[in-house]
Amino acid sequence: MQKLNPQDPSARAQVESIIAKIKSQWGQDRNVLDILPAIKTVGPYAQPDTLAIGFYVREKVDLAKLTDRGYLPIPDQIEGVPTDVIQAITKPRGTVDTKSTRSQMFDTLAGGIAVGNANMNVYGTLGMILFAQSDSRPLGLTNEHVLVNDIDGHVGDEVQQPRFYLNSEVSIDSAACCPNGQLHYRPVDNPIVDAAAGVFAAASIAAVLSDQIDPHRRGQDATVPDPTERTLRETVSVEMQYPEIPLPGYPYKLDVKWKYQRETDRRTLEYSVSETKPNLHFVETQELLTDRTIYQRGNQVVFFALVGAEPHQETCQNYFVTAAALSPSHHRAYKIILKPWEIDTGLRIDDPSQSLVDGRAVRRCTSFDDQKPDDCFRQPRSISGMIFDPKDYTACFVQPAATERPALVFPPAGLTIRFPTPIQEVLGRVVFRASVTMTAFNGAEVVGTATTSGVSPAELHLTAPSITHVVFRSKDESPELVEICTVKQLRNYCIYRGELTLLPDEEIGMWSTYLFAQTRNDVPAGTDPLIAATTIGGLPVTSNFIDAGGSDDITYGHSCLVDIVPNGQFEVALPSGIIG
């Protein structure tokens, strides 16, 4: 390999001559922006004595992802001259605005407010509103990187105002459960998730400091002053470490260090404890069903909640249970209080996608009928309460023909699907030209593997005592997942029932449903205060959040993401033959 001196004009002329010959070849690669003479760089260090052929690219990706992106591999050298791959577009970093500034929701759009592409984790400024000379259509003016970012956005993408993650946020910085960054929860702004964000923030603190005598009283008992001393003030400080993500409704553990300090008129007494505290407030059975799958405006929606008992409780009757329904646009939300319900026969569920099997299992099937064809993603995406993660490769929704069902084309390298709670059975319907393998996991442990045989399409089926996620892989270039069905076994549970009457002008489309259950303080009057203090009402026992994996966000760098996920869905449709 030649080592050309950047100070030598003949060396620069040689490199420019090579570039002139190869530029037309590389002009077809959408990742290469330009080719210019450059100083060779190795890692973060420049080599000032080495001239190279500099390929300025939109993004630098692993060799394994080049084919997935449709990029050409850049050789180490051309005609004996070294090459250097230089990322020309760097992602800006900054801070998030608050609701009280430009990121609040504006009923009238105006210049200076925050907008963003619904398919991108980035937001920016709407410059101004313009009107087309041809037909006076209102148009928005903004920078290209706000809605397109060179290659991520496309014509026809939905534009949101404000960007969804600017409105409700809970973050835990430098948490051990997210060693490479920060733990962030940023959901869509609506009454459901605004309340859920507050629960997320407070639940772990209350859960780990309850269920026994609190640190304040423990400190008092350990620092009894002399009879002649007078206590002036008491303080308790608590430090919590997060080896696991403290998802409400999950059996996570937290490392807690607390210190009690009593200051008297003569001295200062201290008592401290370091311990690992488990969250005992969770249920193994949590299901929300509706009596039908499709409703019309003005219909009544009947909700059935199946809720189990906490591990240390004998009954599940003493919960405050609610359901929520969220419209397709997220602009309308309802909260429904559910009450205990006794029945002699099985639930009446007129919904093929969700059913109660023999009273002891819930079967759910998820297809992609409501997804947009040609919609692609690389980062984790929540669909029907499950997290679909192509691990930075490309997954796309397709509908080959009007008579065929929509499908998800997943990368051959793998598609991970994480379930909100462990299941016991999973079935995947796939279309393929080469074999497809489905592997089931319980955490990091492999609990089953199934591989297609015979002709396409085919079904892959696995059962295990506990399945937290599955991974689909294939030797095919474009394997398709058409449907995934899960079965969750139920233990002893109580049934709660509630109704919602849809309005005459209700929003048409697919609604999401959520189930929330909280503890109630049922301590009888007159109970010893020390015993009564160990019971806290209002703690969540349902698991409404899920680990959404990691993401390299354009604003925040690497983050561990947490999403709130629905428990089900129903559709509001117009009567047959009526077009809205």
SEMI-14410 format. One record per residue (C-alpha): y, x, z. Coordinates in steps of 0.05 Angstrom, whole numbers, m for minus. Each point is the difference from the previous one (the first is absolute). Last residue first. Example, Ala and Ser with C-alpha at 12.3 -4.5 7.8 and 13.67 -1.06 7.14 Angstrom:
residues 2
+--------+--------+--------+
|      v |      u |      w |
+--------+--------+--------+
|    m21 |    273 |    143 |
|    m69 |    m27 |     13 |
+--------+--------+--------+
END
This chain:
residues 580
+--------+--------+--------+
|      v |      u |      w |
+--------+--------+--------+
|    164 |  m1345 |    132 |
|    m52 |    m23 |    m51 |
|    m39 |    m62 |     17 |
|    m68 |    m11 |    m33 |
|    m40 |      8 |     64 |
|     42 |     m9 |     62 |
|     44 |     60 |     18 |
|    m30 |     55 |     42 |
|      7 |     27 |     71 |
|    m54 |     53 |      9 |
|    m33 |     23 |     63 |
|     m8 |     68 |     34 |
|    m36 |     37 |     54 |
|      5 |     47 |     60 |
|     63 |     34 |    m25 |
|     15 |     74 |     11 |
|     55 |     36 |     38 |
|      3 |     70 |    m27 |
|     m1 |     68 |     34 |
|     17 |     64 |    m38 |
|    m11 |     73 |     19 |
|     60 |     36 |    m29 |
|     12 |     61 |    m43 |
|     72 |      8 |    m25 |
|     49 |    m54 |     24 |
|     43 |    m16 |    m60 |
|    m46 |      7 |    m61 |
|    m61 |    m17 |     42 |
|    m61 |     43 |     m2 |
|    m50 |    m51 |     26 |
|    m57 |     m1 |     50 |
|    m49 |    m55 |     15 |
|     12 |    m75 |      9 |
|    m26 |     m4 |     71 |
|     m3 |    m74 |     14 |
|     41 |    m50 |     39 |
|    m13 |    m72 |     22 |
|    m57 |     15 |     48 |
|     m1 |    m59 |     49 |
|      3 |     12 |     75 |
|     76 |      2 |      6 |
|     29 |      6 |     71 |
|     43 |    m60 |     19 |
|    m21 |     m5 |     72 |
|    m10 |     58 |     47 |
|    m53 |      0 |     55 |
|     m2 |     60 |     47 |
|     61 |    m24 |     38 |
|    m38 |    m61 |     26 |
|    m48 |     44 |     39 |
|     54 |     38 |     36 |
|     40 |    m65 |      9 |
|    m59 |    m34 |     36 |
|    m10 |    m66 |    m35 |
|     41 |    m59 |     27 |
|      8 |    m35 |    m67 |
|    m59 |     10 |    m44 |
|      1 |     59 |    m50 |
|     m6 |    m29 |    m70 |
|     48 |     47 |    m35 |
|    m16 |    m14 |    m72 |
|    m28 |     51 |    m49 |
|     22 |     m3 |    m72 |
|    m31 |    m24 |    m65 |
|     31 |      7 |    m69 |
|    m31 |    m21 |    m67 |
|     35 |     10 |    m67 |
|     m1 |    m39 |    m65 |
|     25 |     21 |    m69 |
|     24 |    m51 |    m51 |
|    m18 |      3 |    m74 |
|     46 |    m38 |    m47 |
|     49 |    m58 |     m1 |
|     55 |     m4 |     53 |
|      3 |    m67 |     35 |
|     48 |    m53 |    m27 |
|    m36 |    m60 |     32 |
|    m12 |     41 |     63 |
|    m69 |     22 |     22 |
|    m28 |    m30 |     64 |
|    m31 |     52 |     46 |
|    m58 |    m13 |     46 |
|    m34 |     33 |     59 |
|    m70 |     16 |     27 |
|    m30 |     50 |     48 |
|    m73 |     17 |      4 |
|    m31 |     43 |     55 |
|    m47 |     57 |    m14 |
|    m67 |     30 |     17 |
|    m16 |     55 |    m50 |
|     17 |     m2 |    m74 |
|    m31 |     40 |    m56 |
|     49 |     21 |    m55 |
|    m21 |     m7 |    m72 |
|     40 |     32 |    m56 |
|      9 |    m14 |    m74 |
|     32 |     45 |    m52 |
|     17 |    m23 |    m70 |
|     11 |     27 |    m70 |
|      0 |     75 |     13 |
|      5 |     36 |    m67 |
|    m22 |     70 |    m21 |
|     46 |     38 |    m47 |
|    m24 |     70 |    m16 |
|    m71 |    m14 |     25 |
|    m35 |     51 |     44 |
|     16 |    m47 |     58 |
|     24 |     m3 |     72 |
|     14 |    m59 |     47 |
|     14 |     15 |     73 |
|    m12 |    m49 |     57 |
|     35 |    m12 |     66 |
|    m11 |    m18 |     73 |
|    m73 |    m22 |     m5 |
|    m37 |    m17 |     64 |
|    m72 |    m23 |     11 |
|    m16 |     16 |    m73 |
|    m10 |    m39 |    m64 |
|     12 |     21 |    m72 |
|      2 |    m34 |    m69 |
|     23 |     25 |    m67 |
|      1 |    m53 |    m54 |
|     m4 |     12 |    m75 |
|     39 |    m11 |    m65 |
|    m27 |     40 |    m35 |
|    m72 |     16 |    m16 |
|    m53 |     34 |     41 |
|     10 |     38 |     64 |
|     62 |      3 |     43 |
|      0 |     45 |     62 |
|      0 |    m20 |     73 |
|     14 |     44 |     61 |
|     m3 |    m16 |     74 |
|     25 |     19 |     70 |
|     39 |     64 |    m15 |
|     35 |     22 |     64 |
|     75 |     17 |      0 |
|     21 |    m68 |     27 |
|    m58 |    m46 |    m15 |
|     m7 |     14 |    m74 |
|    m29 |    m35 |    m60 |
|    m11 |     35 |    m67 |
|      4 |    m39 |    m66 |
|    m25 |     38 |    m62 |
|     16 |    m19 |    m72 |
|    m44 |     21 |    m59 |
|     28 |     10 |    m70 |
|     28 |    m53 |    m46 |
|     26 |    m44 |     56 |
|     19 |    m69 |     26 |
|     m4 |    m10 |     75 |
|    m14 |    m55 |     51 |
|      3 |     27 |     71 |
|    m38 |    m29 |     59 |
|     12 |     19 |     73 |
|    m37 |    m17 |     64 |
|     10 |     14 |     74 |
|     76 |      3 |      6 |
|     46 |     42 |     43 |
|     73 |    m25 |      5 |
|     59 |      7 |    m47 |
|    m46 |     26 |    m55 |
|     14 |     65 |    m37 |
|    m14 |      6 |    m75 |
|     m3 |     71 |    m28 |
|      0 |     10 |    m75 |
|    m31 |     63 |    m28 |
|      1 |     58 |    m48 |
|    m17 |    m48 |    m57 |
|     69 |    m31 |      9 |
|      0 |    m76 |      9 |
|     10 |    m54 |    m53 |
|     12 |    m63 |     40 |
|    m23 |    m64 |    m34 |
|     27 |    m65 |    m27 |
|    m55 |    m50 |    m20 |
|    m15 |     m8 |    m73 |
|     17 |    m59 |    m45 |
|     72 |     23 |    m12 |
|    m26 |     69 |    m19 |
|      0 |     71 |     28 |
|     38 |    m20 |     63 |
|     21 |     64 |     34 |
|     25 |     24 |     68 |
|     11 |     75 |      4 |
|    m22 |     57 |     47 |
|     29 |     70 |     m8 |
|    m17 |     60 |     43 |
|     40 |     14 |     63 |
|    m58 |    m18 |     46 |
|    m19 |    m65 |    m36 |
|     11 |    m40 |     64 |
|    m13 |    m75 |      4 |
|     17 |    m25 |     71 |
|    m30 |    m68 |     17 |
|     39 |    m60 |     27 |
|     m2 |    m39 |    m65 |
|     26 |     60 |    m39 |
|     38 |     56 |     36 |
|     16 |     60 |    m44 |
|    m11 |     74 |     14 |
|     38 |     47 |    m48 |
|    m19 |     11 |    m73 |
|     18 |    m67 |    m31 |
|     m5 |    m35 |    m67 |
|     21 |    m70 |    m22 |
|    m27 |     m7 |    m71 |
|    m21 |    m72 |     13 |
|     38 |    m32 |     59 |
|    m43 |    m20 |     59 |
|    m13 |    m73 |     20 |
|    m71 |     m3 |    m30 |
|    m21 |     65 |     34 |
|    m62 |    m22 |     37 |
|    m14 |     m1 |     74 |
|    m61 |    m33 |     32 |
|     m6 |    m18 |     74 |
|    m62 |    m18 |     40 |
|      6 |    m17 |     73 |
|    m62 |      4 |     44 |
|    m31 |    m38 |     58 |
|      9 |    m74 |    m14 |
|    m56 |      2 |    m51 |
|     48 |     34 |    m49 |
|     73 |    m19 |      8 |
|     34 |      4 |    m67 |
|     57 |     35 |    m36 |
|      8 |      9 |    m75 |
|    m37 |    m65 |    m17 |
|     50 |    m41 |     40 |
|    m13 |    m71 |     23 |
|    m12 |     18 |     73 |
|    m24 |    m55 |     46 |
|    m18 |     35 |     65 |
|    m70 |     m9 |     25 |
|    m19 |    m59 |     45 |
|     11 |    m19 |     72 |
|     72 |     21 |      5 |
|     46 |     21 |     57 |
|     70 |     23 |    m16 |
|     46 |     46 |     39 |
|     72 |     m5 |    m25 |
|     36 |     36 |    m56 |
|     76 |      8 |     m2 |
|     25 |      5 |    m72 |
|     54 |     49 |    m22 |
|     29 |     m9 |    m69 |
|     32 |     49 |    m49 |
|     44 |     m8 |    m61 |
|     35 |     57 |    m37 |
|    m62 |     44 |     m7 |
|      1 |    m14 |    m75 |
|    m73 |    m22 |      2 |
|     11 |    m43 |     63 |
|    m24 |     23 |     68 |
|    m43 |    m42 |     46 |
|     m8 |     16 |     74 |
|    m54 |    m18 |     50 |
|      7 |     m3 |     75 |
|    m46 |      9 |     60 |
|     20 |      6 |     73 |
|    m63 |     23 |     32 |
|    m38 |    m26 |     62 |
|    m60 |    m31 |    m33 |
|    m34 |     64 |    m20 |
|    m50 |      0 |     58 |
|    m39 |     52 |     38 |
|     52 |     55 |     m3 |
|     m8 |     76 |      5 |
|    m18 |     10 |    m74 |
|     56 |    m47 |    m23 |
|    m25 |    m67 |    m23 |
|     m9 |    m25 |    m71 |
|     48 |    m38 |    m45 |
|    m17 |    m44 |    m59 |
|     64 |    m32 |    m27 |
|     m3 |    m63 |    m43 |
|     62 |    m20 |    m38 |
|     10 |    m68 |    m34 |
|     51 |     m3 |    m56 |
|     30 |    m70 |    m11 |
|     24 |    m16 |    m70 |
|     73 |    m13 |    m18 |
|     m1 |     48 |    m59 |
|    m70 |     11 |    m25 |
|    m55 |     40 |     32 |
|    m52 |     50 |    m24 |
|    m51 |     38 |     44 |
|    m21 |    m54 |     47 |
|    m14 |     m9 |     74 |
|     35 |     65 |     18 |
|    m32 |     58 |     36 |
|     25 |     52 |     49 |
|    m51 |     49 |     30 |
|      1 |     46 |     60 |
|    m64 |     17 |     37 |
|     m6 |     68 |     33 |
|     60 |    m12 |     45 |
|     51 |     50 |     26 |
|     38 |     14 |     64 |
|    m37 |     56 |     36 |
|     45 |     55 |    m26 |
|    m29 |     64 |     29 |
|     38 |     47 |     47 |
|    m10 |     75 |      2 |
|     29 |     32 |     62 |
|     53 |     49 |     26 |
|     28 |    m20 |     69 |
|     62 |     19 |     39 |
|     25 |     m9 |     72 |
|     67 |     25 |     26 |
|     38 |     m2 |     66 |
|     73 |     22 |      6 |
|     30 |     15 |     68 |
|     41 |    m22 |     60 |
|     39 |    m64 |    m18 |
|    m58 |    m19 |    m46 |
|    m12 |     11 |    m74 |
|    m66 |    m27 |    m27 |
|    m25 |     27 |    m66 |
|    m58 |    m28 |    m41 |
|    m26 |     39 |    m59 |
|    m39 |    m25 |    m59 |
|    m44 |     33 |    m52 |
|    m38 |    m45 |    m47 |
|    m50 |     17 |    m55 |
|    m11 |    m63 |    m41 |
|    m65 |    m33 |    m21 |
|    m11 |    m52 |    m55 |
|    m45 |    m61 |      7 |
|     38 |    m40 |    m54 |
|     42 |    m64 |      8 |
|     66 |     36 |     m5 |
|     m6 |     63 |    m43 |
|     14 |     61 |     43 |
|    m17 |     52 |    m53 |
|    m47 |     48 |     34 |
|     14 |     67 |     35 |
|     68 |    m31 |     20 |
|     33 |     36 |     58 |
|     38 |    m39 |     54 |
|     52 |     26 |     49 |
|     20 |    m44 |     59 |
|     56 |      9 |     50 |
|      3 |    m39 |     66 |
|     61 |      1 |     45 |
|     12 |    m19 |     73 |
|     66 |      0 |     40 |
|     28 |      7 |     70 |
|    m63 |     m6 |     43 |
|     16 |      6 |     75 |
|    m39 |     48 |     43 |
|    m15 |    m12 |     75 |
|    m67 |    m33 |    m14 |
|    m21 |     60 |    m41 |
|     m6 |    m11 |    m74 |
|    m61 |    m26 |    m37 |
|     m6 |     38 |    m66 |
|    m68 |    m18 |    m28 |
|      6 |    m76 |     11 |
|     69 |     m1 |    m32 |
|    m24 |     39 |    m60 |
|    m57 |    m50 |    m11 |
|     50 |    m57 |      6 |
|     45 |     29 |    m54 |
|    m58 |     22 |    m43 |
|    m27 |    m72 |     m5 |
|    m61 |    m26 |     38 |
|    m53 |    m15 |    m52 |
|     m6 |    m36 |    m67 |
|     70 |     22 |    m21 |
|     33 |     65 |    m20 |
|    m42 |     12 |    m62 |
|     10 |    m70 |    m27 |
|     74 |     m7 |     15 |
|     19 |     64 |    m36 |
|    m47 |    m12 |    m58 |
|     26 |    m71 |    m11 |
|     74 |     15 |      0 |
|     13 |     30 |    m68 |
|    m53 |    m37 |    m38 |
|     22 |    m66 |     31 |
|     71 |     12 |    m22 |
|    m23 |     14 |    m71 |
|    m41 |    m64 |      1 |
|     62 |    m42 |     15 |
|     35 |     29 |    m61 |
|    m65 |     m8 |    m38 |
|     m5 |    m75 |      5 |
|     75 |    m16 |     m3 |
|      9 |     37 |    m67 |
|     18 |     70 |    m23 |
|    m59 |     31 |    m35 |
|    m35 |     55 |     39 |
|     19 |     70 |     22 |
|    m49 |     32 |     49 |
|      5 |     75 |      4 |
|    m42 |     54 |     34 |
|     32 |     68 |    m12 |
|    m23 |     63 |    m33 |
|    m60 |     44 |    m12 |
|    m35 |     m9 |     67 |
|      0 |    m77 |     m3 |
|    m44 |    m21 |     59 |
|     32 |     57 |     40 |
|     67 |    m36 |     m5 |
|     58 |     43 |    m22 |
|     47 |    m59 |     m6 |
|    m23 |    m70 |     16 |
|     36 |    m50 |    m45 |
|     12 |    m75 |      2 |
|     42 |    m29 |    m56 |
|     22 |    m67 |    m23 |
|     54 |     m5 |    m54 |
|      2 |     59 |    m48 |
|    m73 |     m4 |    m19 |
|      8 |    m58 |    m48 |
|     55 |     26 |    m45 |
|     59 |    m47 |      8 |
|      5 |    m29 |    m50 |
|    m63 |      4 |    m43 |
|     m9 |     17 |    m73 |
|    m64 |    m24 |    m33 |
|    m25 |     44 |    m56 |
|     12 |    m27 |    m71 |
|     16 |     67 |    m32 |
|    m36 |     55 |     37 |
|      8 |     43 |     62 |
|    m39 |     62 |     19 |
|     18 |     45 |    m59 |
|     72 |     26 |      7 |
|     15 |    m27 |     70 |
|      2 |    m70 |    m32 |
|     39 |    m47 |     47 |
|     45 |     47 |     40 |
|    m11 |     61 |    m45 |
|     34 |    m33 |    m59 |
|     65 |    m12 |     38 |
|     26 |    m70 |     10 |
|     34 |    m56 |    m39 |
|    m21 |    m72 |      8 |
|      6 |    m51 |    m55 |
|     26 |    m72 |     m1 |
|    m12 |    m32 |    m68 |
|     66 |    m15 |    m35 |
|    m35 |    m14 |    m67 |
|     18 |     57 |    m46 |
|     52 |     36 |     42 |
|    m49 |     10 |     57 |
|     29 |     m9 |     69 |
|      3 |     55 |     52 |
|    m16 |      4 |     75 |
|     13 |     67 |     34 |
|    m30 |     64 |     25 |
|    m64 |    m25 |     33 |
|    m18 |     58 |     45 |
|    m67 |     30 |     14 |
|    m71 |    m12 |     23 |
|    m66 |     36 |     m3 |
|    m73 |    m16 |     15 |
|    m13 |    m28 |    m70 |
|    m33 |    m63 |    m25 |
|     53 |    m49 |     25 |
|     54 |     41 |    m35 |
|     60 |      7 |     45 |
|     68 |    m27 |     21 |
|     50 |     18 |     53 |
|     71 |    m27 |     m2 |
|     61 |     37 |    m28 |
|     20 |    m49 |    m55 |
|    m10 |    m73 |     15 |
|    m57 |    m50 |     m1 |
|     15 |    m66 |     34 |
|    m51 |    m23 |     51 |
|     m3 |     71 |     28 |
|    m59 |     23 |     42 |
|     18 |     59 |     45 |
|     m8 |     70 |    m27 |
|     74 |     13 |    m12 |
|     14 |      2 |     75 |
|    m20 |    m44 |     59 |
|    m73 |      1 |    m19 |
|     m4 |     75 |      9 |
|      2 |     55 |    m52 |
|    m57 |     49 |     m4 |
|     12 |     75 |      1 |
|     m4 |     52 |    m54 |
|    m46 |     41 |    m44 |
|      5 |     11 |    m74 |
|    m61 |     11 |    m44 |
|      1 |     60 |    m45 |
|     m1 |     m4 |    m76 |
|     m7 |     65 |    m39 |
|    m66 |     23 |     29 |
|    m11 |     69 |    m29 |
|    m67 |     22 |    m30 |
|      2 |     75 |    m17 |
|    m33 |     32 |    m60 |
|    m21 |     73 |     m8 |
|      9 |     34 |    m69 |
|    m64 |     25 |    m33 |
|      5 |    m46 |    m60 |
|      6 |    m59 |     48 |
|    m19 |      9 |     73 |
|    m26 |    m40 |     59 |
|    m12 |    m60 |    m44 |
|     36 |    m67 |     12 |
|    m50 |    m58 |      5 |
|     22 |    m60 |    m42 |
|     22 |    m63 |     36 |
|    m32 |    m70 |     m5 |
|     11 |    m15 |     73 |
|    m74 |     m8 |     15 |
|    m15 |     60 |    m44 |
|     48 |     43 |     40 |
|    m26 |    m25 |     68 |
|    m57 |     50 |      8 |
|     48 |     58 |    m15 |
|     41 |    m20 |     60 |
|     70 |    m27 |    m13 |
|     69 |     29 |    m14 |
|     50 |    m53 |    m20 |
|     55 |    m10 |    m53 |
|    m13 |     67 |    m32 |
|     41 |     62 |    m20 |
|    m48 |     48 |    m34 |
|     29 |     70 |      7 |
|    m28 |     55 |    m46 |
|      4 |     61 |     44 |
|     42 |     62 |     13 |
|    m22 |     46 |     57 |
|     44 |     49 |     38 |
|     34 |    m52 |     44 |
|    m66 |    m28 |     26 |
|     23 |    m61 |     39 |
|    m35 |    m19 |     65 |
|    m18 |    m70 |     23 |
|    m69 |      2 |    m31 |
|      1 |     51 |    m56 |
|     63 |     m9 |    m42 |
|     10 |     31 |    m69 |
|     73 |      2 |    m23 |
|     10 |    m49 |    m56 |
|      6 |     m5 |    m76 |
|      4 |    m74 |    m19 |
|    m47 |    m58 |    m14 |
|     26 |    m71 |     12 |
|    m18 |    m68 |     30 |
|    m75 |      8 |      3 |
|    m33 |    m60 |     33 |
|      4 |    m45 |    m61 |
|    m44 |     49 |    m40 |
|     13 |    m13 |    m74 |
|     55 |     54 |     m3 |
|    m51 |     51 |     21 |
|    m25 |     15 |    m70 |
|     70 |     m2 |    m29 |
|     24 |     51 |     51 |
|    m56 |     50 |    m14 |
|     30 |     42 |    m57 |
|     72 |      0 |     27 |
|    m26 |     19 |     69 |
|    m36 |     61 |    m28 |
|     65 |     23 |    m34 |
|     40 |    m12 |     64 |
|    m49 |     44 |     38 |
|      6 |     57 |    m50 |
|     76 |     m6 |     m1 |
|      1 |      5 |     76 |
|    m42 |     63 |     m3 |
|     46 |     29 |    m54 |
|     61 |    m13 |     45 |
|    m32 |     40 |     57 |
|     28 |    m23 |     68 |
|    m57 |    m50 |     10 |
|    m50 |     58 |     m5 |
|    m65 |    m22 |    m32 |
|    m66 |     11 |     34 |
|    m53 |    m14 |    m52 |
|    m68 |    m27 |     19 |
+--------+--------+--------+
END
